Amino acid sequence: MEQALQDLNLKAYTKTFIDEEITPDIVCKLSSHEMEALGVSCRADMMRLWTHGAEWGRTFSVFFCVSRL
């Protein structure tokens, strides 16, 4: 996850994501409320994370992630 956050210029969230064991394959499963609880309050940052998770070819699509806003 550390590399993914760095690639997205979101490394400020690295410690929290590592501490909470958040991995790229579960990012799309997080609601906006859960993202906020992790410290991600910017909607653009949420979208980048959700899109990145979808690009990893996981089960959840970008459409599903966006519908959670």
PDB file of N, CA, C and O in Angstrom:
ATOM      1  N   MET A   1       0.826  -1.187   0.000  1.00  0.00           N
ATOM      2  CA  MET A   1       0.000   0.000   0.000  1.00  0.00           C
ATOM      3  C   MET A   1       0.863   1.240   0.000  1.00  0.00           C
ATOM      4  O   MET A   1       0.483   2.265  -0.566  1.00  0.00           O
ATOM      5  N   GLU A   2       2.012   1.156   0.625  1.00  0.00           N
ATOM      6  CA  GLU A   2       2.894   2.323   0.693  1.00  0.00           C
ATOM      7  C   GLU A   2       3.257   2.824  -0.696  1.00  0.00           C
ATOM      8  O   GLU A   2       3.219   4.028  -0.952  1.00  0.00           O
ATOM      9  N   GLN A   3       3.606   1.915  -1.589  1.00  0.00           N
ATOM     10  CA  GLN A   3       3.971   2.305  -2.956  1.00  0.00           C
ATOM     11  C   GLN A   3       2.770   2.888  -3.695  1.00  0.00           C
ATOM     12  O   GLN A   3       2.909   3.861  -4.437  1.00  0.00           O
ATOM     13  N   ALA A   4       1.598   2.302  -3.497  1.00  0.00           N
ATOM     14  CA  ALA A   4       0.390   2.808  -4.148  1.00  0.00           C
ATOM     15  C   ALA A   4       0.098   4.241  -3.711  1.00  0.00           C
ATOM     16  O   ALA A   4      -0.225   5.088  -4.544  1.00  0.00           O
ATOM     17  N   LEU A   5       0.207   4.516  -2.427  1.00  0.00           N
ATOM     18  CA  LEU A   5      -0.031   5.863  -1.918  1.00  0.00           C
ATOM     19  C   LEU A   5       1.014   6.839  -2.443  1.00  0.00           C
ATOM     20  O   LEU A   5       0.697   7.981  -2.777  1.00  0.00           O
ATOM     21  N   GLN A   6       2.235   6.392  -2.511  1.00  0.00           N
ATOM     22  CA  GLN A   6       3.294   7.252  -3.043  1.00  0.00           C
ATOM     23  C   GLN A   6       3.037   7.550  -4.523  1.00  0.00           C
ATOM     24  O   GLN A   6       3.194   8.691  -4.957  1.00  0.00           O
ATOM     25  N   ASP A   7       2.647   6.546  -5.293  1.00  0.00           N
ATOM     26  CA  ASP A   7       2.352   6.734  -6.720  1.00  0.00           C
ATOM     27  C   ASP A   7       1.237   7.746  -6.939  1.00  0.00           C
ATOM     28  O   ASP A   7       1.226   8.457  -7.943  1.00  0.00           O
ATOM     29  N   LEU A   8       0.298   7.809  -5.998  1.00  0.00           N
ATOM     30  CA  LEU A   8      -0.847   8.710  -6.096  1.00  0.00           C
ATOM     31  C   LEU A   8      -0.608  10.056  -5.399  1.00  0.00           C
ATOM     32  O   LEU A   8      -1.526  10.867  -5.278  1.00  0.00           O
ATOM     33  N   ASN A   9       0.611  10.283  -4.949  1.00  0.00           N
ATOM     34  CA  ASN A   9       0.949  11.498  -4.194  1.00  0.00           C
ATOM     35  C   ASN A   9       0.072  11.652  -2.946  1.00  0.00           C
ATOM     36  O   ASN A   9      -0.350  12.754  -2.595  1.00  0.00           O
ATOM     37  N   LEU A  10      -0.188  10.525  -2.291  1.00  0.00           N
ATOM     38  CA  LEU A  10      -1.010  10.503  -1.082  1.00  0.00           C
ATOM     39  C   LEU A  10      -0.256   9.864   0.083  1.00  0.00           C
ATOM     40  O   LEU A  10      -0.859   9.234   0.952  1.00  0.00           O
ATOM     41  N   LYS A  11       1.061  10.032   0.093  1.00  0.00           N
ATOM     42  CA  LYS A  11       1.851   9.342   1.119  1.00  0.00           C
ATOM     43  C   LYS A  11       1.589   9.836   2.533  1.00  0.00           C
ATOM     44  O   LYS A  11       2.039   9.210   3.492  1.00  0.00           O
ATOM     45  N   ALA A  12       0.874  10.940   2.685  1.00  0.00           N
ATOM     46  CA  ALA A  12       0.520  11.412   4.028  1.00  0.00           C
ATOM     47  C   ALA A  12      -0.356  10.399   4.769  1.00  0.00           C
ATOM     48  O   ALA A  12      -0.412  10.408   5.998  1.00  0.00           O
ATOM     49  N   TYR A  13      -1.037   9.530   4.024  1.00  0.00           N
ATOM     50  CA  TYR A  13      -1.930   8.538   4.627  1.00  0.00           C
ATOM     51  C   TYR A  13      -1.238   7.198   4.883  1.00  0.00           C
ATOM     52  O   TYR A  13      -1.868   6.272   5.394  1.00  0.00           O
ATOM     53  N   THR A  14       0.022   7.082   4.543  1.00  0.00           N
ATOM     54  CA  THR A  14       0.728   5.796   4.605  1.00  0.00           C
ATOM     55  C   THR A  14       0.667   5.154   5.983  1.00  0.00           C
ATOM     56  O   THR A  14       0.272   3.995   6.100  1.00  0.00           O
ATOM     57  N   LYS A  15       1.045   5.875   7.017  1.00  0.00           N
ATOM     58  CA  LYS A  15       1.081   5.273   8.356  1.00  0.00           C
ATOM     59  C   LYS A  15      -0.284   4.744   8.777  1.00  0.00           C
ATOM     60  O   LYS A  15      -0.387   3.632   9.296  1.00  0.00           O
ATOM     61  N   THR A  16      -1.320   5.527   8.557  1.00  0.00           N
ATOM     62  CA  THR A  16      -2.667   5.097   8.942  1.00  0.00           C
ATOM     63  C   THR A  16      -3.091   3.856   8.168  1.00  0.00           C
ATOM     64  O   THR A  16      -3.620   2.912   8.755  1.00  0.00           O
ATOM     65  N   PHE A  17      -2.861   3.847   6.849  1.00  0.00           N
ATOM     66  CA  PHE A  17      -3.260   2.703   6.038  1.00  0.00           C
ATOM     67  C   PHE A  17      -2.495   1.448   6.436  1.00  0.00           C
ATOM     68  O   PHE A  17      -3.059   0.355   6.460  1.00  0.00           O
ATOM     69  N   ILE A  18      -1.226   1.601   6.743  1.00  0.00           N
ATOM     70  CA  ILE A  18      -0.439   0.443   7.189  1.00  0.00           C
ATOM     71  C   ILE A  18      -0.921  -0.025   8.562  1.00  0.00           C
ATOM     72  O   ILE A  18      -1.118  -1.221   8.778  1.00  0.00           O
ATOM     73  N   ASP A  19      -1.108   0.912   9.484  1.00  0.00           N
ATOM     74  CA  ASP A  19      -1.579   0.555  10.827  1.00  0.00           C
ATOM     75  C   ASP A  19      -2.928  -0.152  10.796  1.00  0.00           C
ATOM     76  O   ASP A  19      -3.171  -1.072  11.577  1.00  0.00           O
ATOM     77  N   GLU A  20      -3.802   0.278   9.893  1.00  0.00           N
ATOM     78  CA  GLU A  20      -5.149  -0.296   9.787  1.00  0.00           C
ATOM     79  C   GLU A  20      -5.212  -1.465   8.794  1.00  0.00           C
ATOM     80  O   GLU A  20      -6.282  -2.018   8.540  1.00  0.00           O
ATOM     81  N   GLU A  21      -4.053  -1.831   8.238  1.00  0.00           N
ATOM     82  CA  GLU A  21      -3.938  -2.954   7.299  1.00  0.00           C
ATOM     83  C   GLU A  21      -4.829  -2.790   6.073  1.00  0.00           C
ATOM     84  O   GLU A  21      -5.446  -3.747   5.607  1.00  0.00           O
ATOM     85  N   ILE A  22      -4.887  -1.555   5.554  1.00  0.00           N
ATOM     86  CA  ILE A  22      -5.644  -1.263   4.341  1.00  0.00           C
ATOM     87  C   ILE A  22      -4.753  -1.584   3.146  1.00  0.00           C
ATOM     88  O   ILE A  22      -3.633  -1.084   3.047  1.00  0.00           O
ATOM     89  N   THR A  23      -5.248  -2.406   2.256  1.00  0.00           N
ATOM     90  CA  THR A  23      -4.506  -2.805   1.061  1.00  0.00           C
ATOM     91  C   THR A  23      -5.241  -2.312  -0.187  1.00  0.00           C
ATOM     92  O   THR A  23      -6.435  -2.020  -0.121  1.00  0.00           O
ATOM     93  N   PRO A  24      -4.541  -2.218  -1.326  1.00  0.00           N
ATOM     94  CA  PRO A  24      -5.194  -1.706  -2.534  1.00  0.00           C
ATOM     95  C   PRO A  24      -6.449  -2.475  -2.935  1.00  0.00           C
ATOM     96  O   PRO A  24      -7.380  -1.892  -3.489  1.00  0.00           O
ATOM     97  N   ASP A  25      -6.482  -3.767  -2.663  1.00  0.00           N
ATOM     98  CA  ASP A  25      -7.631  -4.567  -3.090  1.00  0.00           C
ATOM     99  C   ASP A  25      -8.885  -4.332  -2.255  1.00  0.00           C
ATOM    100  O   ASP A  25      -9.968  -4.767  -2.647  1.00  0.00           O
ATOM    101  N   ILE A  26      -8.767  -3.657  -1.117  1.00  0.00           N
ATOM    102  CA  ILE A  26      -9.979  -3.379  -0.334  1.00  0.00           C
ATOM    103  C   ILE A  26     -10.363  -1.904  -0.317  1.00  0.00           C
ATOM    104  O   ILE A  26     -11.370  -1.529   0.285  1.00  0.00           O
ATOM    105  N   VAL A  27      -9.567  -1.069  -0.972  1.00  0.00           N
ATOM    106  CA  VAL A  27      -9.852   0.371  -0.970  1.00  0.00           C
ATOM    107  C   VAL A  27     -11.259   0.663  -1.476  1.00  0.00           C
ATOM    108  O   VAL A  27     -11.960   1.490  -0.894  1.00  0.00           O
ATOM    109  N   CYS A  28     -11.685   0.001  -2.547  1.00  0.00           N
ATOM    110  CA  CYS A  28     -13.023   0.255  -3.105  1.00  0.00           C
ATOM    111  C   CYS A  28     -14.145  -0.196  -2.183  1.00  0.00           C
ATOM    112  O   CYS A  28     -15.292   0.215  -2.358  1.00  0.00           O
ATOM    113  N   LYS A  29     -13.839  -1.010  -1.236  1.00  0.00           N
ATOM    114  CA  LYS A  29     -14.851  -1.473  -0.297  1.00  0.00           C
ATOM    115  C   LYS A  29     -15.125  -0.448   0.797  1.00  0.00           C
ATOM    116  O   LYS A  29     -16.104  -0.572   1.533  1.00  0.00           O
ATOM    117  N   LEU A  30     -14.272   0.557   0.907  1.00  0.00           N
ATOM    118  CA  LEU A  30     -14.416   1.568   1.951  1.00  0.00           C
ATOM    119  C   LEU A  30     -15.427   2.633   1.539  1.00  0.00           C
ATOM    120  O   LEU A  30     -15.388   3.135   0.416  1.00  0.00           O
ATOM    121  N   SER A  31     -16.316   2.967   2.438  1.00  0.00           N
ATOM    122  CA  SER A  31     -17.275   4.049   2.176  1.00  0.00           C
ATOM    123  C   SER A  31     -16.569   5.387   2.391  1.00  0.00           C
ATOM    124  O   SER A  31     -15.461   5.434   2.925  1.00  0.00           O
ATOM    125  N   SER A  32     -17.212   6.456   1.979  1.00  0.00           N
ATOM    126  CA  SER A  32     -16.626   7.776   2.214  1.00  0.00           C
ATOM    127  C   SER A  32     -16.492   8.028   3.716  1.00  0.00           C
ATOM    128  O   SER A  32     -15.536   8.668   4.154  1.00  0.00           O
ATOM    129  N   HIS A  33     -17.436   7.532   4.496  1.00  0.00           N
ATOM    130  CA  HIS A  33     -17.360   7.674   5.957  1.00  0.00           C
ATOM    131  C   HIS A  33     -16.120   6.951   6.504  1.00  0.00           C
ATOM    132  O   HIS A  33     -15.407   7.486   7.353  1.00  0.00           O
ATOM    133  N   GLU A  34     -15.875   5.752   6.017  1.00  0.00           N
ATOM    134  CA  GLU A  34     -14.699   4.998   6.457  1.00  0.00           C
ATOM    135  C   GLU A  34     -13.411   5.684   6.016  1.00  0.00           C
ATOM    136  O   GLU A  34     -12.429   5.713   6.758  1.00  0.00           O
ATOM    137  N   MET A  35     -13.422   6.237   4.800  1.00  0.00           N
ATOM    138  CA  MET A  35     -12.250   6.984   4.330  1.00  0.00           C
ATOM    139  C   MET A  35     -11.981   8.167   5.255  1.00  0.00           C
ATOM    140  O   MET A  35     -10.838   8.423   5.633  1.00  0.00           O
ATOM    141  N   GLU A  36     -13.039   8.884   5.613  1.00  0.00           N
ATOM    142  CA  GLU A  36     -12.886  10.024   6.512  1.00  0.00           C
ATOM    143  C   GLU A  36     -12.334   9.585   7.867  1.00  0.00           C
ATOM    144  O   GLU A  36     -11.520  10.288   8.465  1.00  0.00           O
ATOM    145  N   ALA A  37     -12.774   8.430   8.348  1.00  0.00           N
ATOM    146  CA  ALA A  37     -12.268   7.908   9.623  1.00  0.00           C
ATOM    147  C   ALA A  37     -10.772   7.588   9.538  1.00  0.00           C
ATOM    148  O   ALA A  37     -10.062   7.611  10.544  1.00  0.00           O
ATOM    149  N   LEU A  38     -10.311   7.291   8.332  1.00  0.00           N
ATOM    150  CA  LEU A  38      -8.883   7.039   8.113  1.00  0.00           C
ATOM    151  C   LEU A  38      -8.106   8.332   7.886  1.00  0.00           C
ATOM    152  O   LEU A  38      -6.883   8.310   7.743  1.00  0.00           O
ATOM    153  N   GLY A  39      -8.816   9.455   7.854  1.00  0.00           N
ATOM    154  CA  GLY A  39      -8.162  10.743   7.665  1.00  0.00           C
ATOM    155  C   GLY A  39      -8.221  11.284   6.258  1.00  0.00           C
ATOM    156  O   GLY A  39      -7.678  12.352   5.979  1.00  0.00           O
ATOM    157  N   VAL A  40      -8.881  10.553   5.357  1.00  0.00           N
ATOM    158  CA  VAL A  40      -9.001  10.996   3.968  1.00  0.00           C
ATOM    159  C   VAL A  40     -10.303  11.783   3.845  1.00  0.00           C
ATOM    160  O   VAL A  40     -11.367  11.196   3.652  1.00  0.00           O
ATOM    161  N   SER A  41     -10.224  13.086   3.952  1.00  0.00           N
ATOM    162  CA  SER A  41     -11.433  13.907   3.924  1.00  0.00           C
ATOM    163  C   SER A  41     -11.670  14.570   2.576  1.00  0.00           C
ATOM    164  O   SER A  41     -12.782  15.021   2.299  1.00  0.00           O
ATOM    165  N   CYS A  42     -10.663  14.635   1.747  1.00  0.00           N
ATOM    166  CA  CYS A  42     -10.771  15.254   0.426  1.00  0.00           C
ATOM    167  C   CYS A  42     -11.397  14.263  -0.561  1.00  0.00           C
ATOM    168  O   CYS A  42     -10.889  13.157  -0.743  1.00  0.00           O
ATOM    169  N   ARG A  43     -12.504  14.667  -1.195  1.00  0.00           N
ATOM    170  CA  ARG A  43     -13.197  13.781  -2.144  1.00  0.00           C
ATOM    171  C   ARG A  43     -12.307  13.406  -3.331  1.00  0.00           C
ATOM    172  O   ARG A  43     -12.395  12.290  -3.843  1.00  0.00           O
ATOM    173  N   ALA A  44     -11.462  14.322  -3.766  1.00  0.00           N
ATOM    174  CA  ALA A  44     -10.559  14.012  -4.878  1.00  0.00           C
ATOM    175  C   ALA A  44      -9.582  12.909  -4.488  1.00  0.00           C
ATOM    176  O   ALA A  44      -9.283  12.032  -5.299  1.00  0.00           O
ATOM    177  N   ASP A  45      -9.080  12.946  -3.250  1.00  0.00           N
ATOM    178  CA  ASP A  45      -8.191  11.883  -2.778  1.00  0.00           C
ATOM    179  C   ASP A  45      -8.934  10.555  -2.707  1.00  0.00           C
ATOM    180  O   ASP A  45      -8.385   9.514  -3.069  1.00  0.00           O
ATOM    181  N   MET A  46     -10.181  10.586  -2.240  1.00  0.00           N
ATOM    182  CA  MET A  46     -10.993   9.366  -2.202  1.00  0.00           C
ATOM    183  C   MET A  46     -11.143   8.787  -3.603  1.00  0.00           C
ATOM    184  O   MET A  46     -10.980   7.584  -3.803  1.00  0.00           O
ATOM    185  N   MET A  47     -11.454   9.645  -4.570  1.00  0.00           N
ATOM    186  CA  MET A  47     -11.643   9.184  -5.950  1.00  0.00           C
ATOM    187  C   MET A  47     -10.368   8.571  -6.503  1.00  0.00           C
ATOM    188  O   MET A  47     -10.412   7.544  -7.180  1.00  0.00           O
ATOM    189  N   ARG A  48      -9.236   9.193  -6.218  1.00  0.00           N
ATOM    190  CA  ARG A  48      -7.969   8.628  -6.694  1.00  0.00           C
ATOM    191  C   ARG A  48      -7.733   7.248  -6.087  1.00  0.00           C
ATOM    192  O   ARG A  48      -7.289   6.332  -6.779  1.00  0.00           O
ATOM    193  N   LEU A  49      -8.026   7.099  -4.807  1.00  0.00           N
ATOM    194  CA  LEU A  49      -7.853   5.803  -4.153  1.00  0.00           C
ATOM    195  C   LEU A  49      -8.804   4.761  -4.708  1.00  0.00           C
ATOM    196  O   LEU A  49      -8.397   3.633  -4.988  1.00  0.00           O
ATOM    197  N   TRP A  50     -10.091   5.133  -4.872  1.00  0.00           N
ATOM    198  CA  TRP A  50     -11.064   4.182  -5.420  1.00  0.00           C
ATOM    199  C   TRP A  50     -10.707   3.783  -6.850  1.00  0.00           C
ATOM    200  O   TRP A  50     -10.797   2.611  -7.214  1.00  0.00           O
ATOM    201  N   THR A  51     -10.302   4.760  -7.655  1.00  0.00           N
ATOM    202  CA  THR A  51      -9.936   4.476  -9.041  1.00  0.00           C
ATOM    203  C   THR A  51      -8.723   3.566  -9.092  1.00  0.00           C
ATOM    204  O   THR A  51      -8.665   2.641  -9.901  1.00  0.00           O
ATOM    205  N   HIS A  52      -7.772   3.826  -8.242  1.00  0.00           N
ATOM    206  CA  HIS A  52      -6.575   2.983  -8.189  1.00  0.00           C
ATOM    207  C   HIS A  52      -6.952   1.541  -7.839  1.00  0.00           C
ATOM    208  O   HIS A  52      -6.457   0.599  -8.458  1.00  0.00           O
ATOM    209  N   GLY A  53      -7.825   1.373  -6.852  1.00  0.00           N
ATOM    210  CA  GLY A  53      -8.276   0.031  -6.478  1.00  0.00           C
ATOM    211  C   GLY A  53      -8.950  -0.670  -7.643  1.00  0.00           C
ATOM    212  O   GLY A  53      -8.733  -1.862  -7.861  1.00  0.00           O
ATOM    213  N   ALA A  54      -9.766   0.057  -8.392  1.00  0.00           N
ATOM    214  CA  ALA A  54     -10.458  -0.526  -9.542  1.00  0.00           C
ATOM    215  C   ALA A  54      -9.461  -0.896 -10.635  1.00  0.00           C
ATOM    216  O   ALA A  54      -9.632  -1.913 -11.308  1.00  0.00           O
ATOM    217  N   GLU A  55      -8.434  -0.093 -10.817  1.00  0.00           N
ATOM    218  CA  GLU A  55      -7.427  -0.375 -11.838  1.00  0.00           C
ATOM    219  C   GLU A  55      -6.618  -1.616 -11.522  1.00  0.00           C
ATOM    220  O   GLU A  55      -6.012  -2.207 -12.415  1.00  0.00           O
ATOM    221  N   TRP A  56      -6.601  -2.012 -10.273  1.00  0.00           N
ATOM    222  CA  TRP A  56      -5.886  -3.224  -9.901  1.00  0.00           C
ATOM    223  C   TRP A  56      -6.672  -4.465 -10.304  1.00  0.00           C
ATOM    224  O   TRP A  56      -6.261  -5.589 -10.016  1.00  0.00           O
ATOM    225  N   GLY A  57      -7.816  -4.257 -10.979  1.00  0.00           N
ATOM    226  CA  GLY A  57      -8.571  -5.387 -11.501  1.00  0.00           C
ATOM    227  C   GLY A  57      -9.363  -6.142 -10.457  1.00  0.00           C
ATOM    228  O   GLY A  57      -9.614  -7.337 -10.619  1.00  0.00           O
ATOM    229  N   ARG A  58      -9.757  -5.483  -9.404  1.00  0.00           N
ATOM    230  CA  ARG A  58     -10.511  -6.150  -8.358  1.00  0.00           C
ATOM    231  C   ARG A  58     -11.984  -6.220  -8.724  1.00  0.00           C
ATOM    232  O   ARG A  58     -12.399  -5.690  -9.755  1.00  0.00           O
ATOM    233  N   THR A  59     -12.757  -6.860  -7.898  1.00  0.00           N
ATOM    234  CA  THR A  59     -14.159  -7.113  -8.130  1.00  0.00           C
ATOM    235  C   THR A  59     -14.998  -5.858  -8.254  1.00  0.00           C
ATOM    236  O   THR A  59     -15.921  -5.814  -9.067  1.00  0.00           O
ATOM    237  N   PHE A  60     -14.703  -4.847  -7.472  1.00  0.00           N
ATOM    238  CA  PHE A  60     -15.536  -3.663  -7.444  1.00  0.00           C
ATOM    239  C   PHE A  60     -15.120  -2.685  -8.527  1.00  0.00           C
ATOM    240  O   PHE A  60     -13.932  -2.409  -8.695  1.00  0.00           O
ATOM    241  N   SER A  61     -16.081  -2.164  -9.253  1.00  0.00           N
ATOM    242  CA  SER A  61     -15.815  -1.237 -10.344  1.00  0.00           C
ATOM    243  C   SER A  61     -15.773   0.200  -9.858  1.00  0.00           C
ATOM    244  O   SER A  61     -16.176   0.503  -8.735  1.00  0.00           O
ATOM    245  N   VAL A  62     -15.285   1.069 -10.709  1.00  0.00           N
ATOM    246  CA  VAL A  62     -15.268   2.490 -10.382  1.00  0.00           C
ATOM    247  C   VAL A  62     -16.690   2.977 -10.163  1.00  0.00           C
ATOM    248  O   VAL A  62     -16.925   3.805  -9.283  1.00  0.00           O
ATOM    249  N   PHE A  63     -17.660   2.475 -10.954  1.00  0.00           N
ATOM    250  CA  PHE A  63     -19.032   2.888 -10.813  1.00  0.00           C
ATOM    251  C   PHE A  63     -19.531   2.593  -9.391  1.00  0.00           C
ATOM    252  O   PHE A  63     -20.176   3.439  -8.772  1.00  0.00           O
ATOM    253  N   PHE A  64     -19.236   1.416  -8.886  1.00  0.00           N
ATOM    254  CA  PHE A  64     -19.658   1.044  -7.529  1.00  0.00           C
ATOM    255  C   PHE A  64     -19.029   1.980  -6.518  1.00  0.00           C
ATOM    256  O   PHE A  64     -19.696   2.443  -5.592  1.00  0.00           O
ATOM    257  N   CYS A  65     -17.752   2.258  -6.691  1.00  0.00           N
ATOM    258  CA  CYS A  65     -17.050   3.127  -5.748  1.00  0.00           C
ATOM    259  C   CYS A  65     -17.630   4.533  -5.771  1.00  0.00           C
ATOM    260  O   CYS A  65     -17.859   5.124  -4.715  1.00  0.00           O
ATOM    261  N   VAL A  66     -17.867   5.071  -6.945  1.00  0.00           N
ATOM    262  CA  VAL A  66     -18.393   6.426  -7.061  1.00  0.00           C
ATOM    263  C   VAL A  66     -19.792   6.504  -6.457  1.00  0.00           C
ATOM    264  O   VAL A  66     -20.155   7.525  -5.873  1.00  0.00           O
ATOM    265  N   SER A  67     -20.568   5.457  -6.590  1.00  0.00           N
ATOM    266  CA  SER A  67     -21.922   5.473  -6.051  1.00  0.00           C
ATOM    267  C   SER A  67     -21.940   5.526  -4.534  1.00  0.00           C
ATOM    268  O   SER A  67     -22.991   5.771  -3.942  1.00  0.00           O
ATOM    269  N   ARG A  68     -20.814   5.304  -3.898  1.00  0.00           N
ATOM    270  CA  ARG A  68     -20.730   5.310  -2.442  1.00  0.00           C
ATOM    271  C   ARG A  68     -20.500   6.707  -1.887  1.00  0.00           C
ATOM    272  O   ARG A  68     -20.539   6.895  -0.671  1.00  0.00           O
ATOM    273  N   LEU A  69     -20.260   7.696  -2.749  1.00  0.00           N
ATOM    274  CA  LEU A  69     -20.038   9.073  -2.273  1.00  0.00           C
ATOM    275  C   LEU A  69     -21.255   9.646  -1.601  1.00  0.00           C
ATOM    276  O   LEU A  69     -21.229  10.790  -1.148  1.00  0.00           O
TER     277      LEU A  69
END
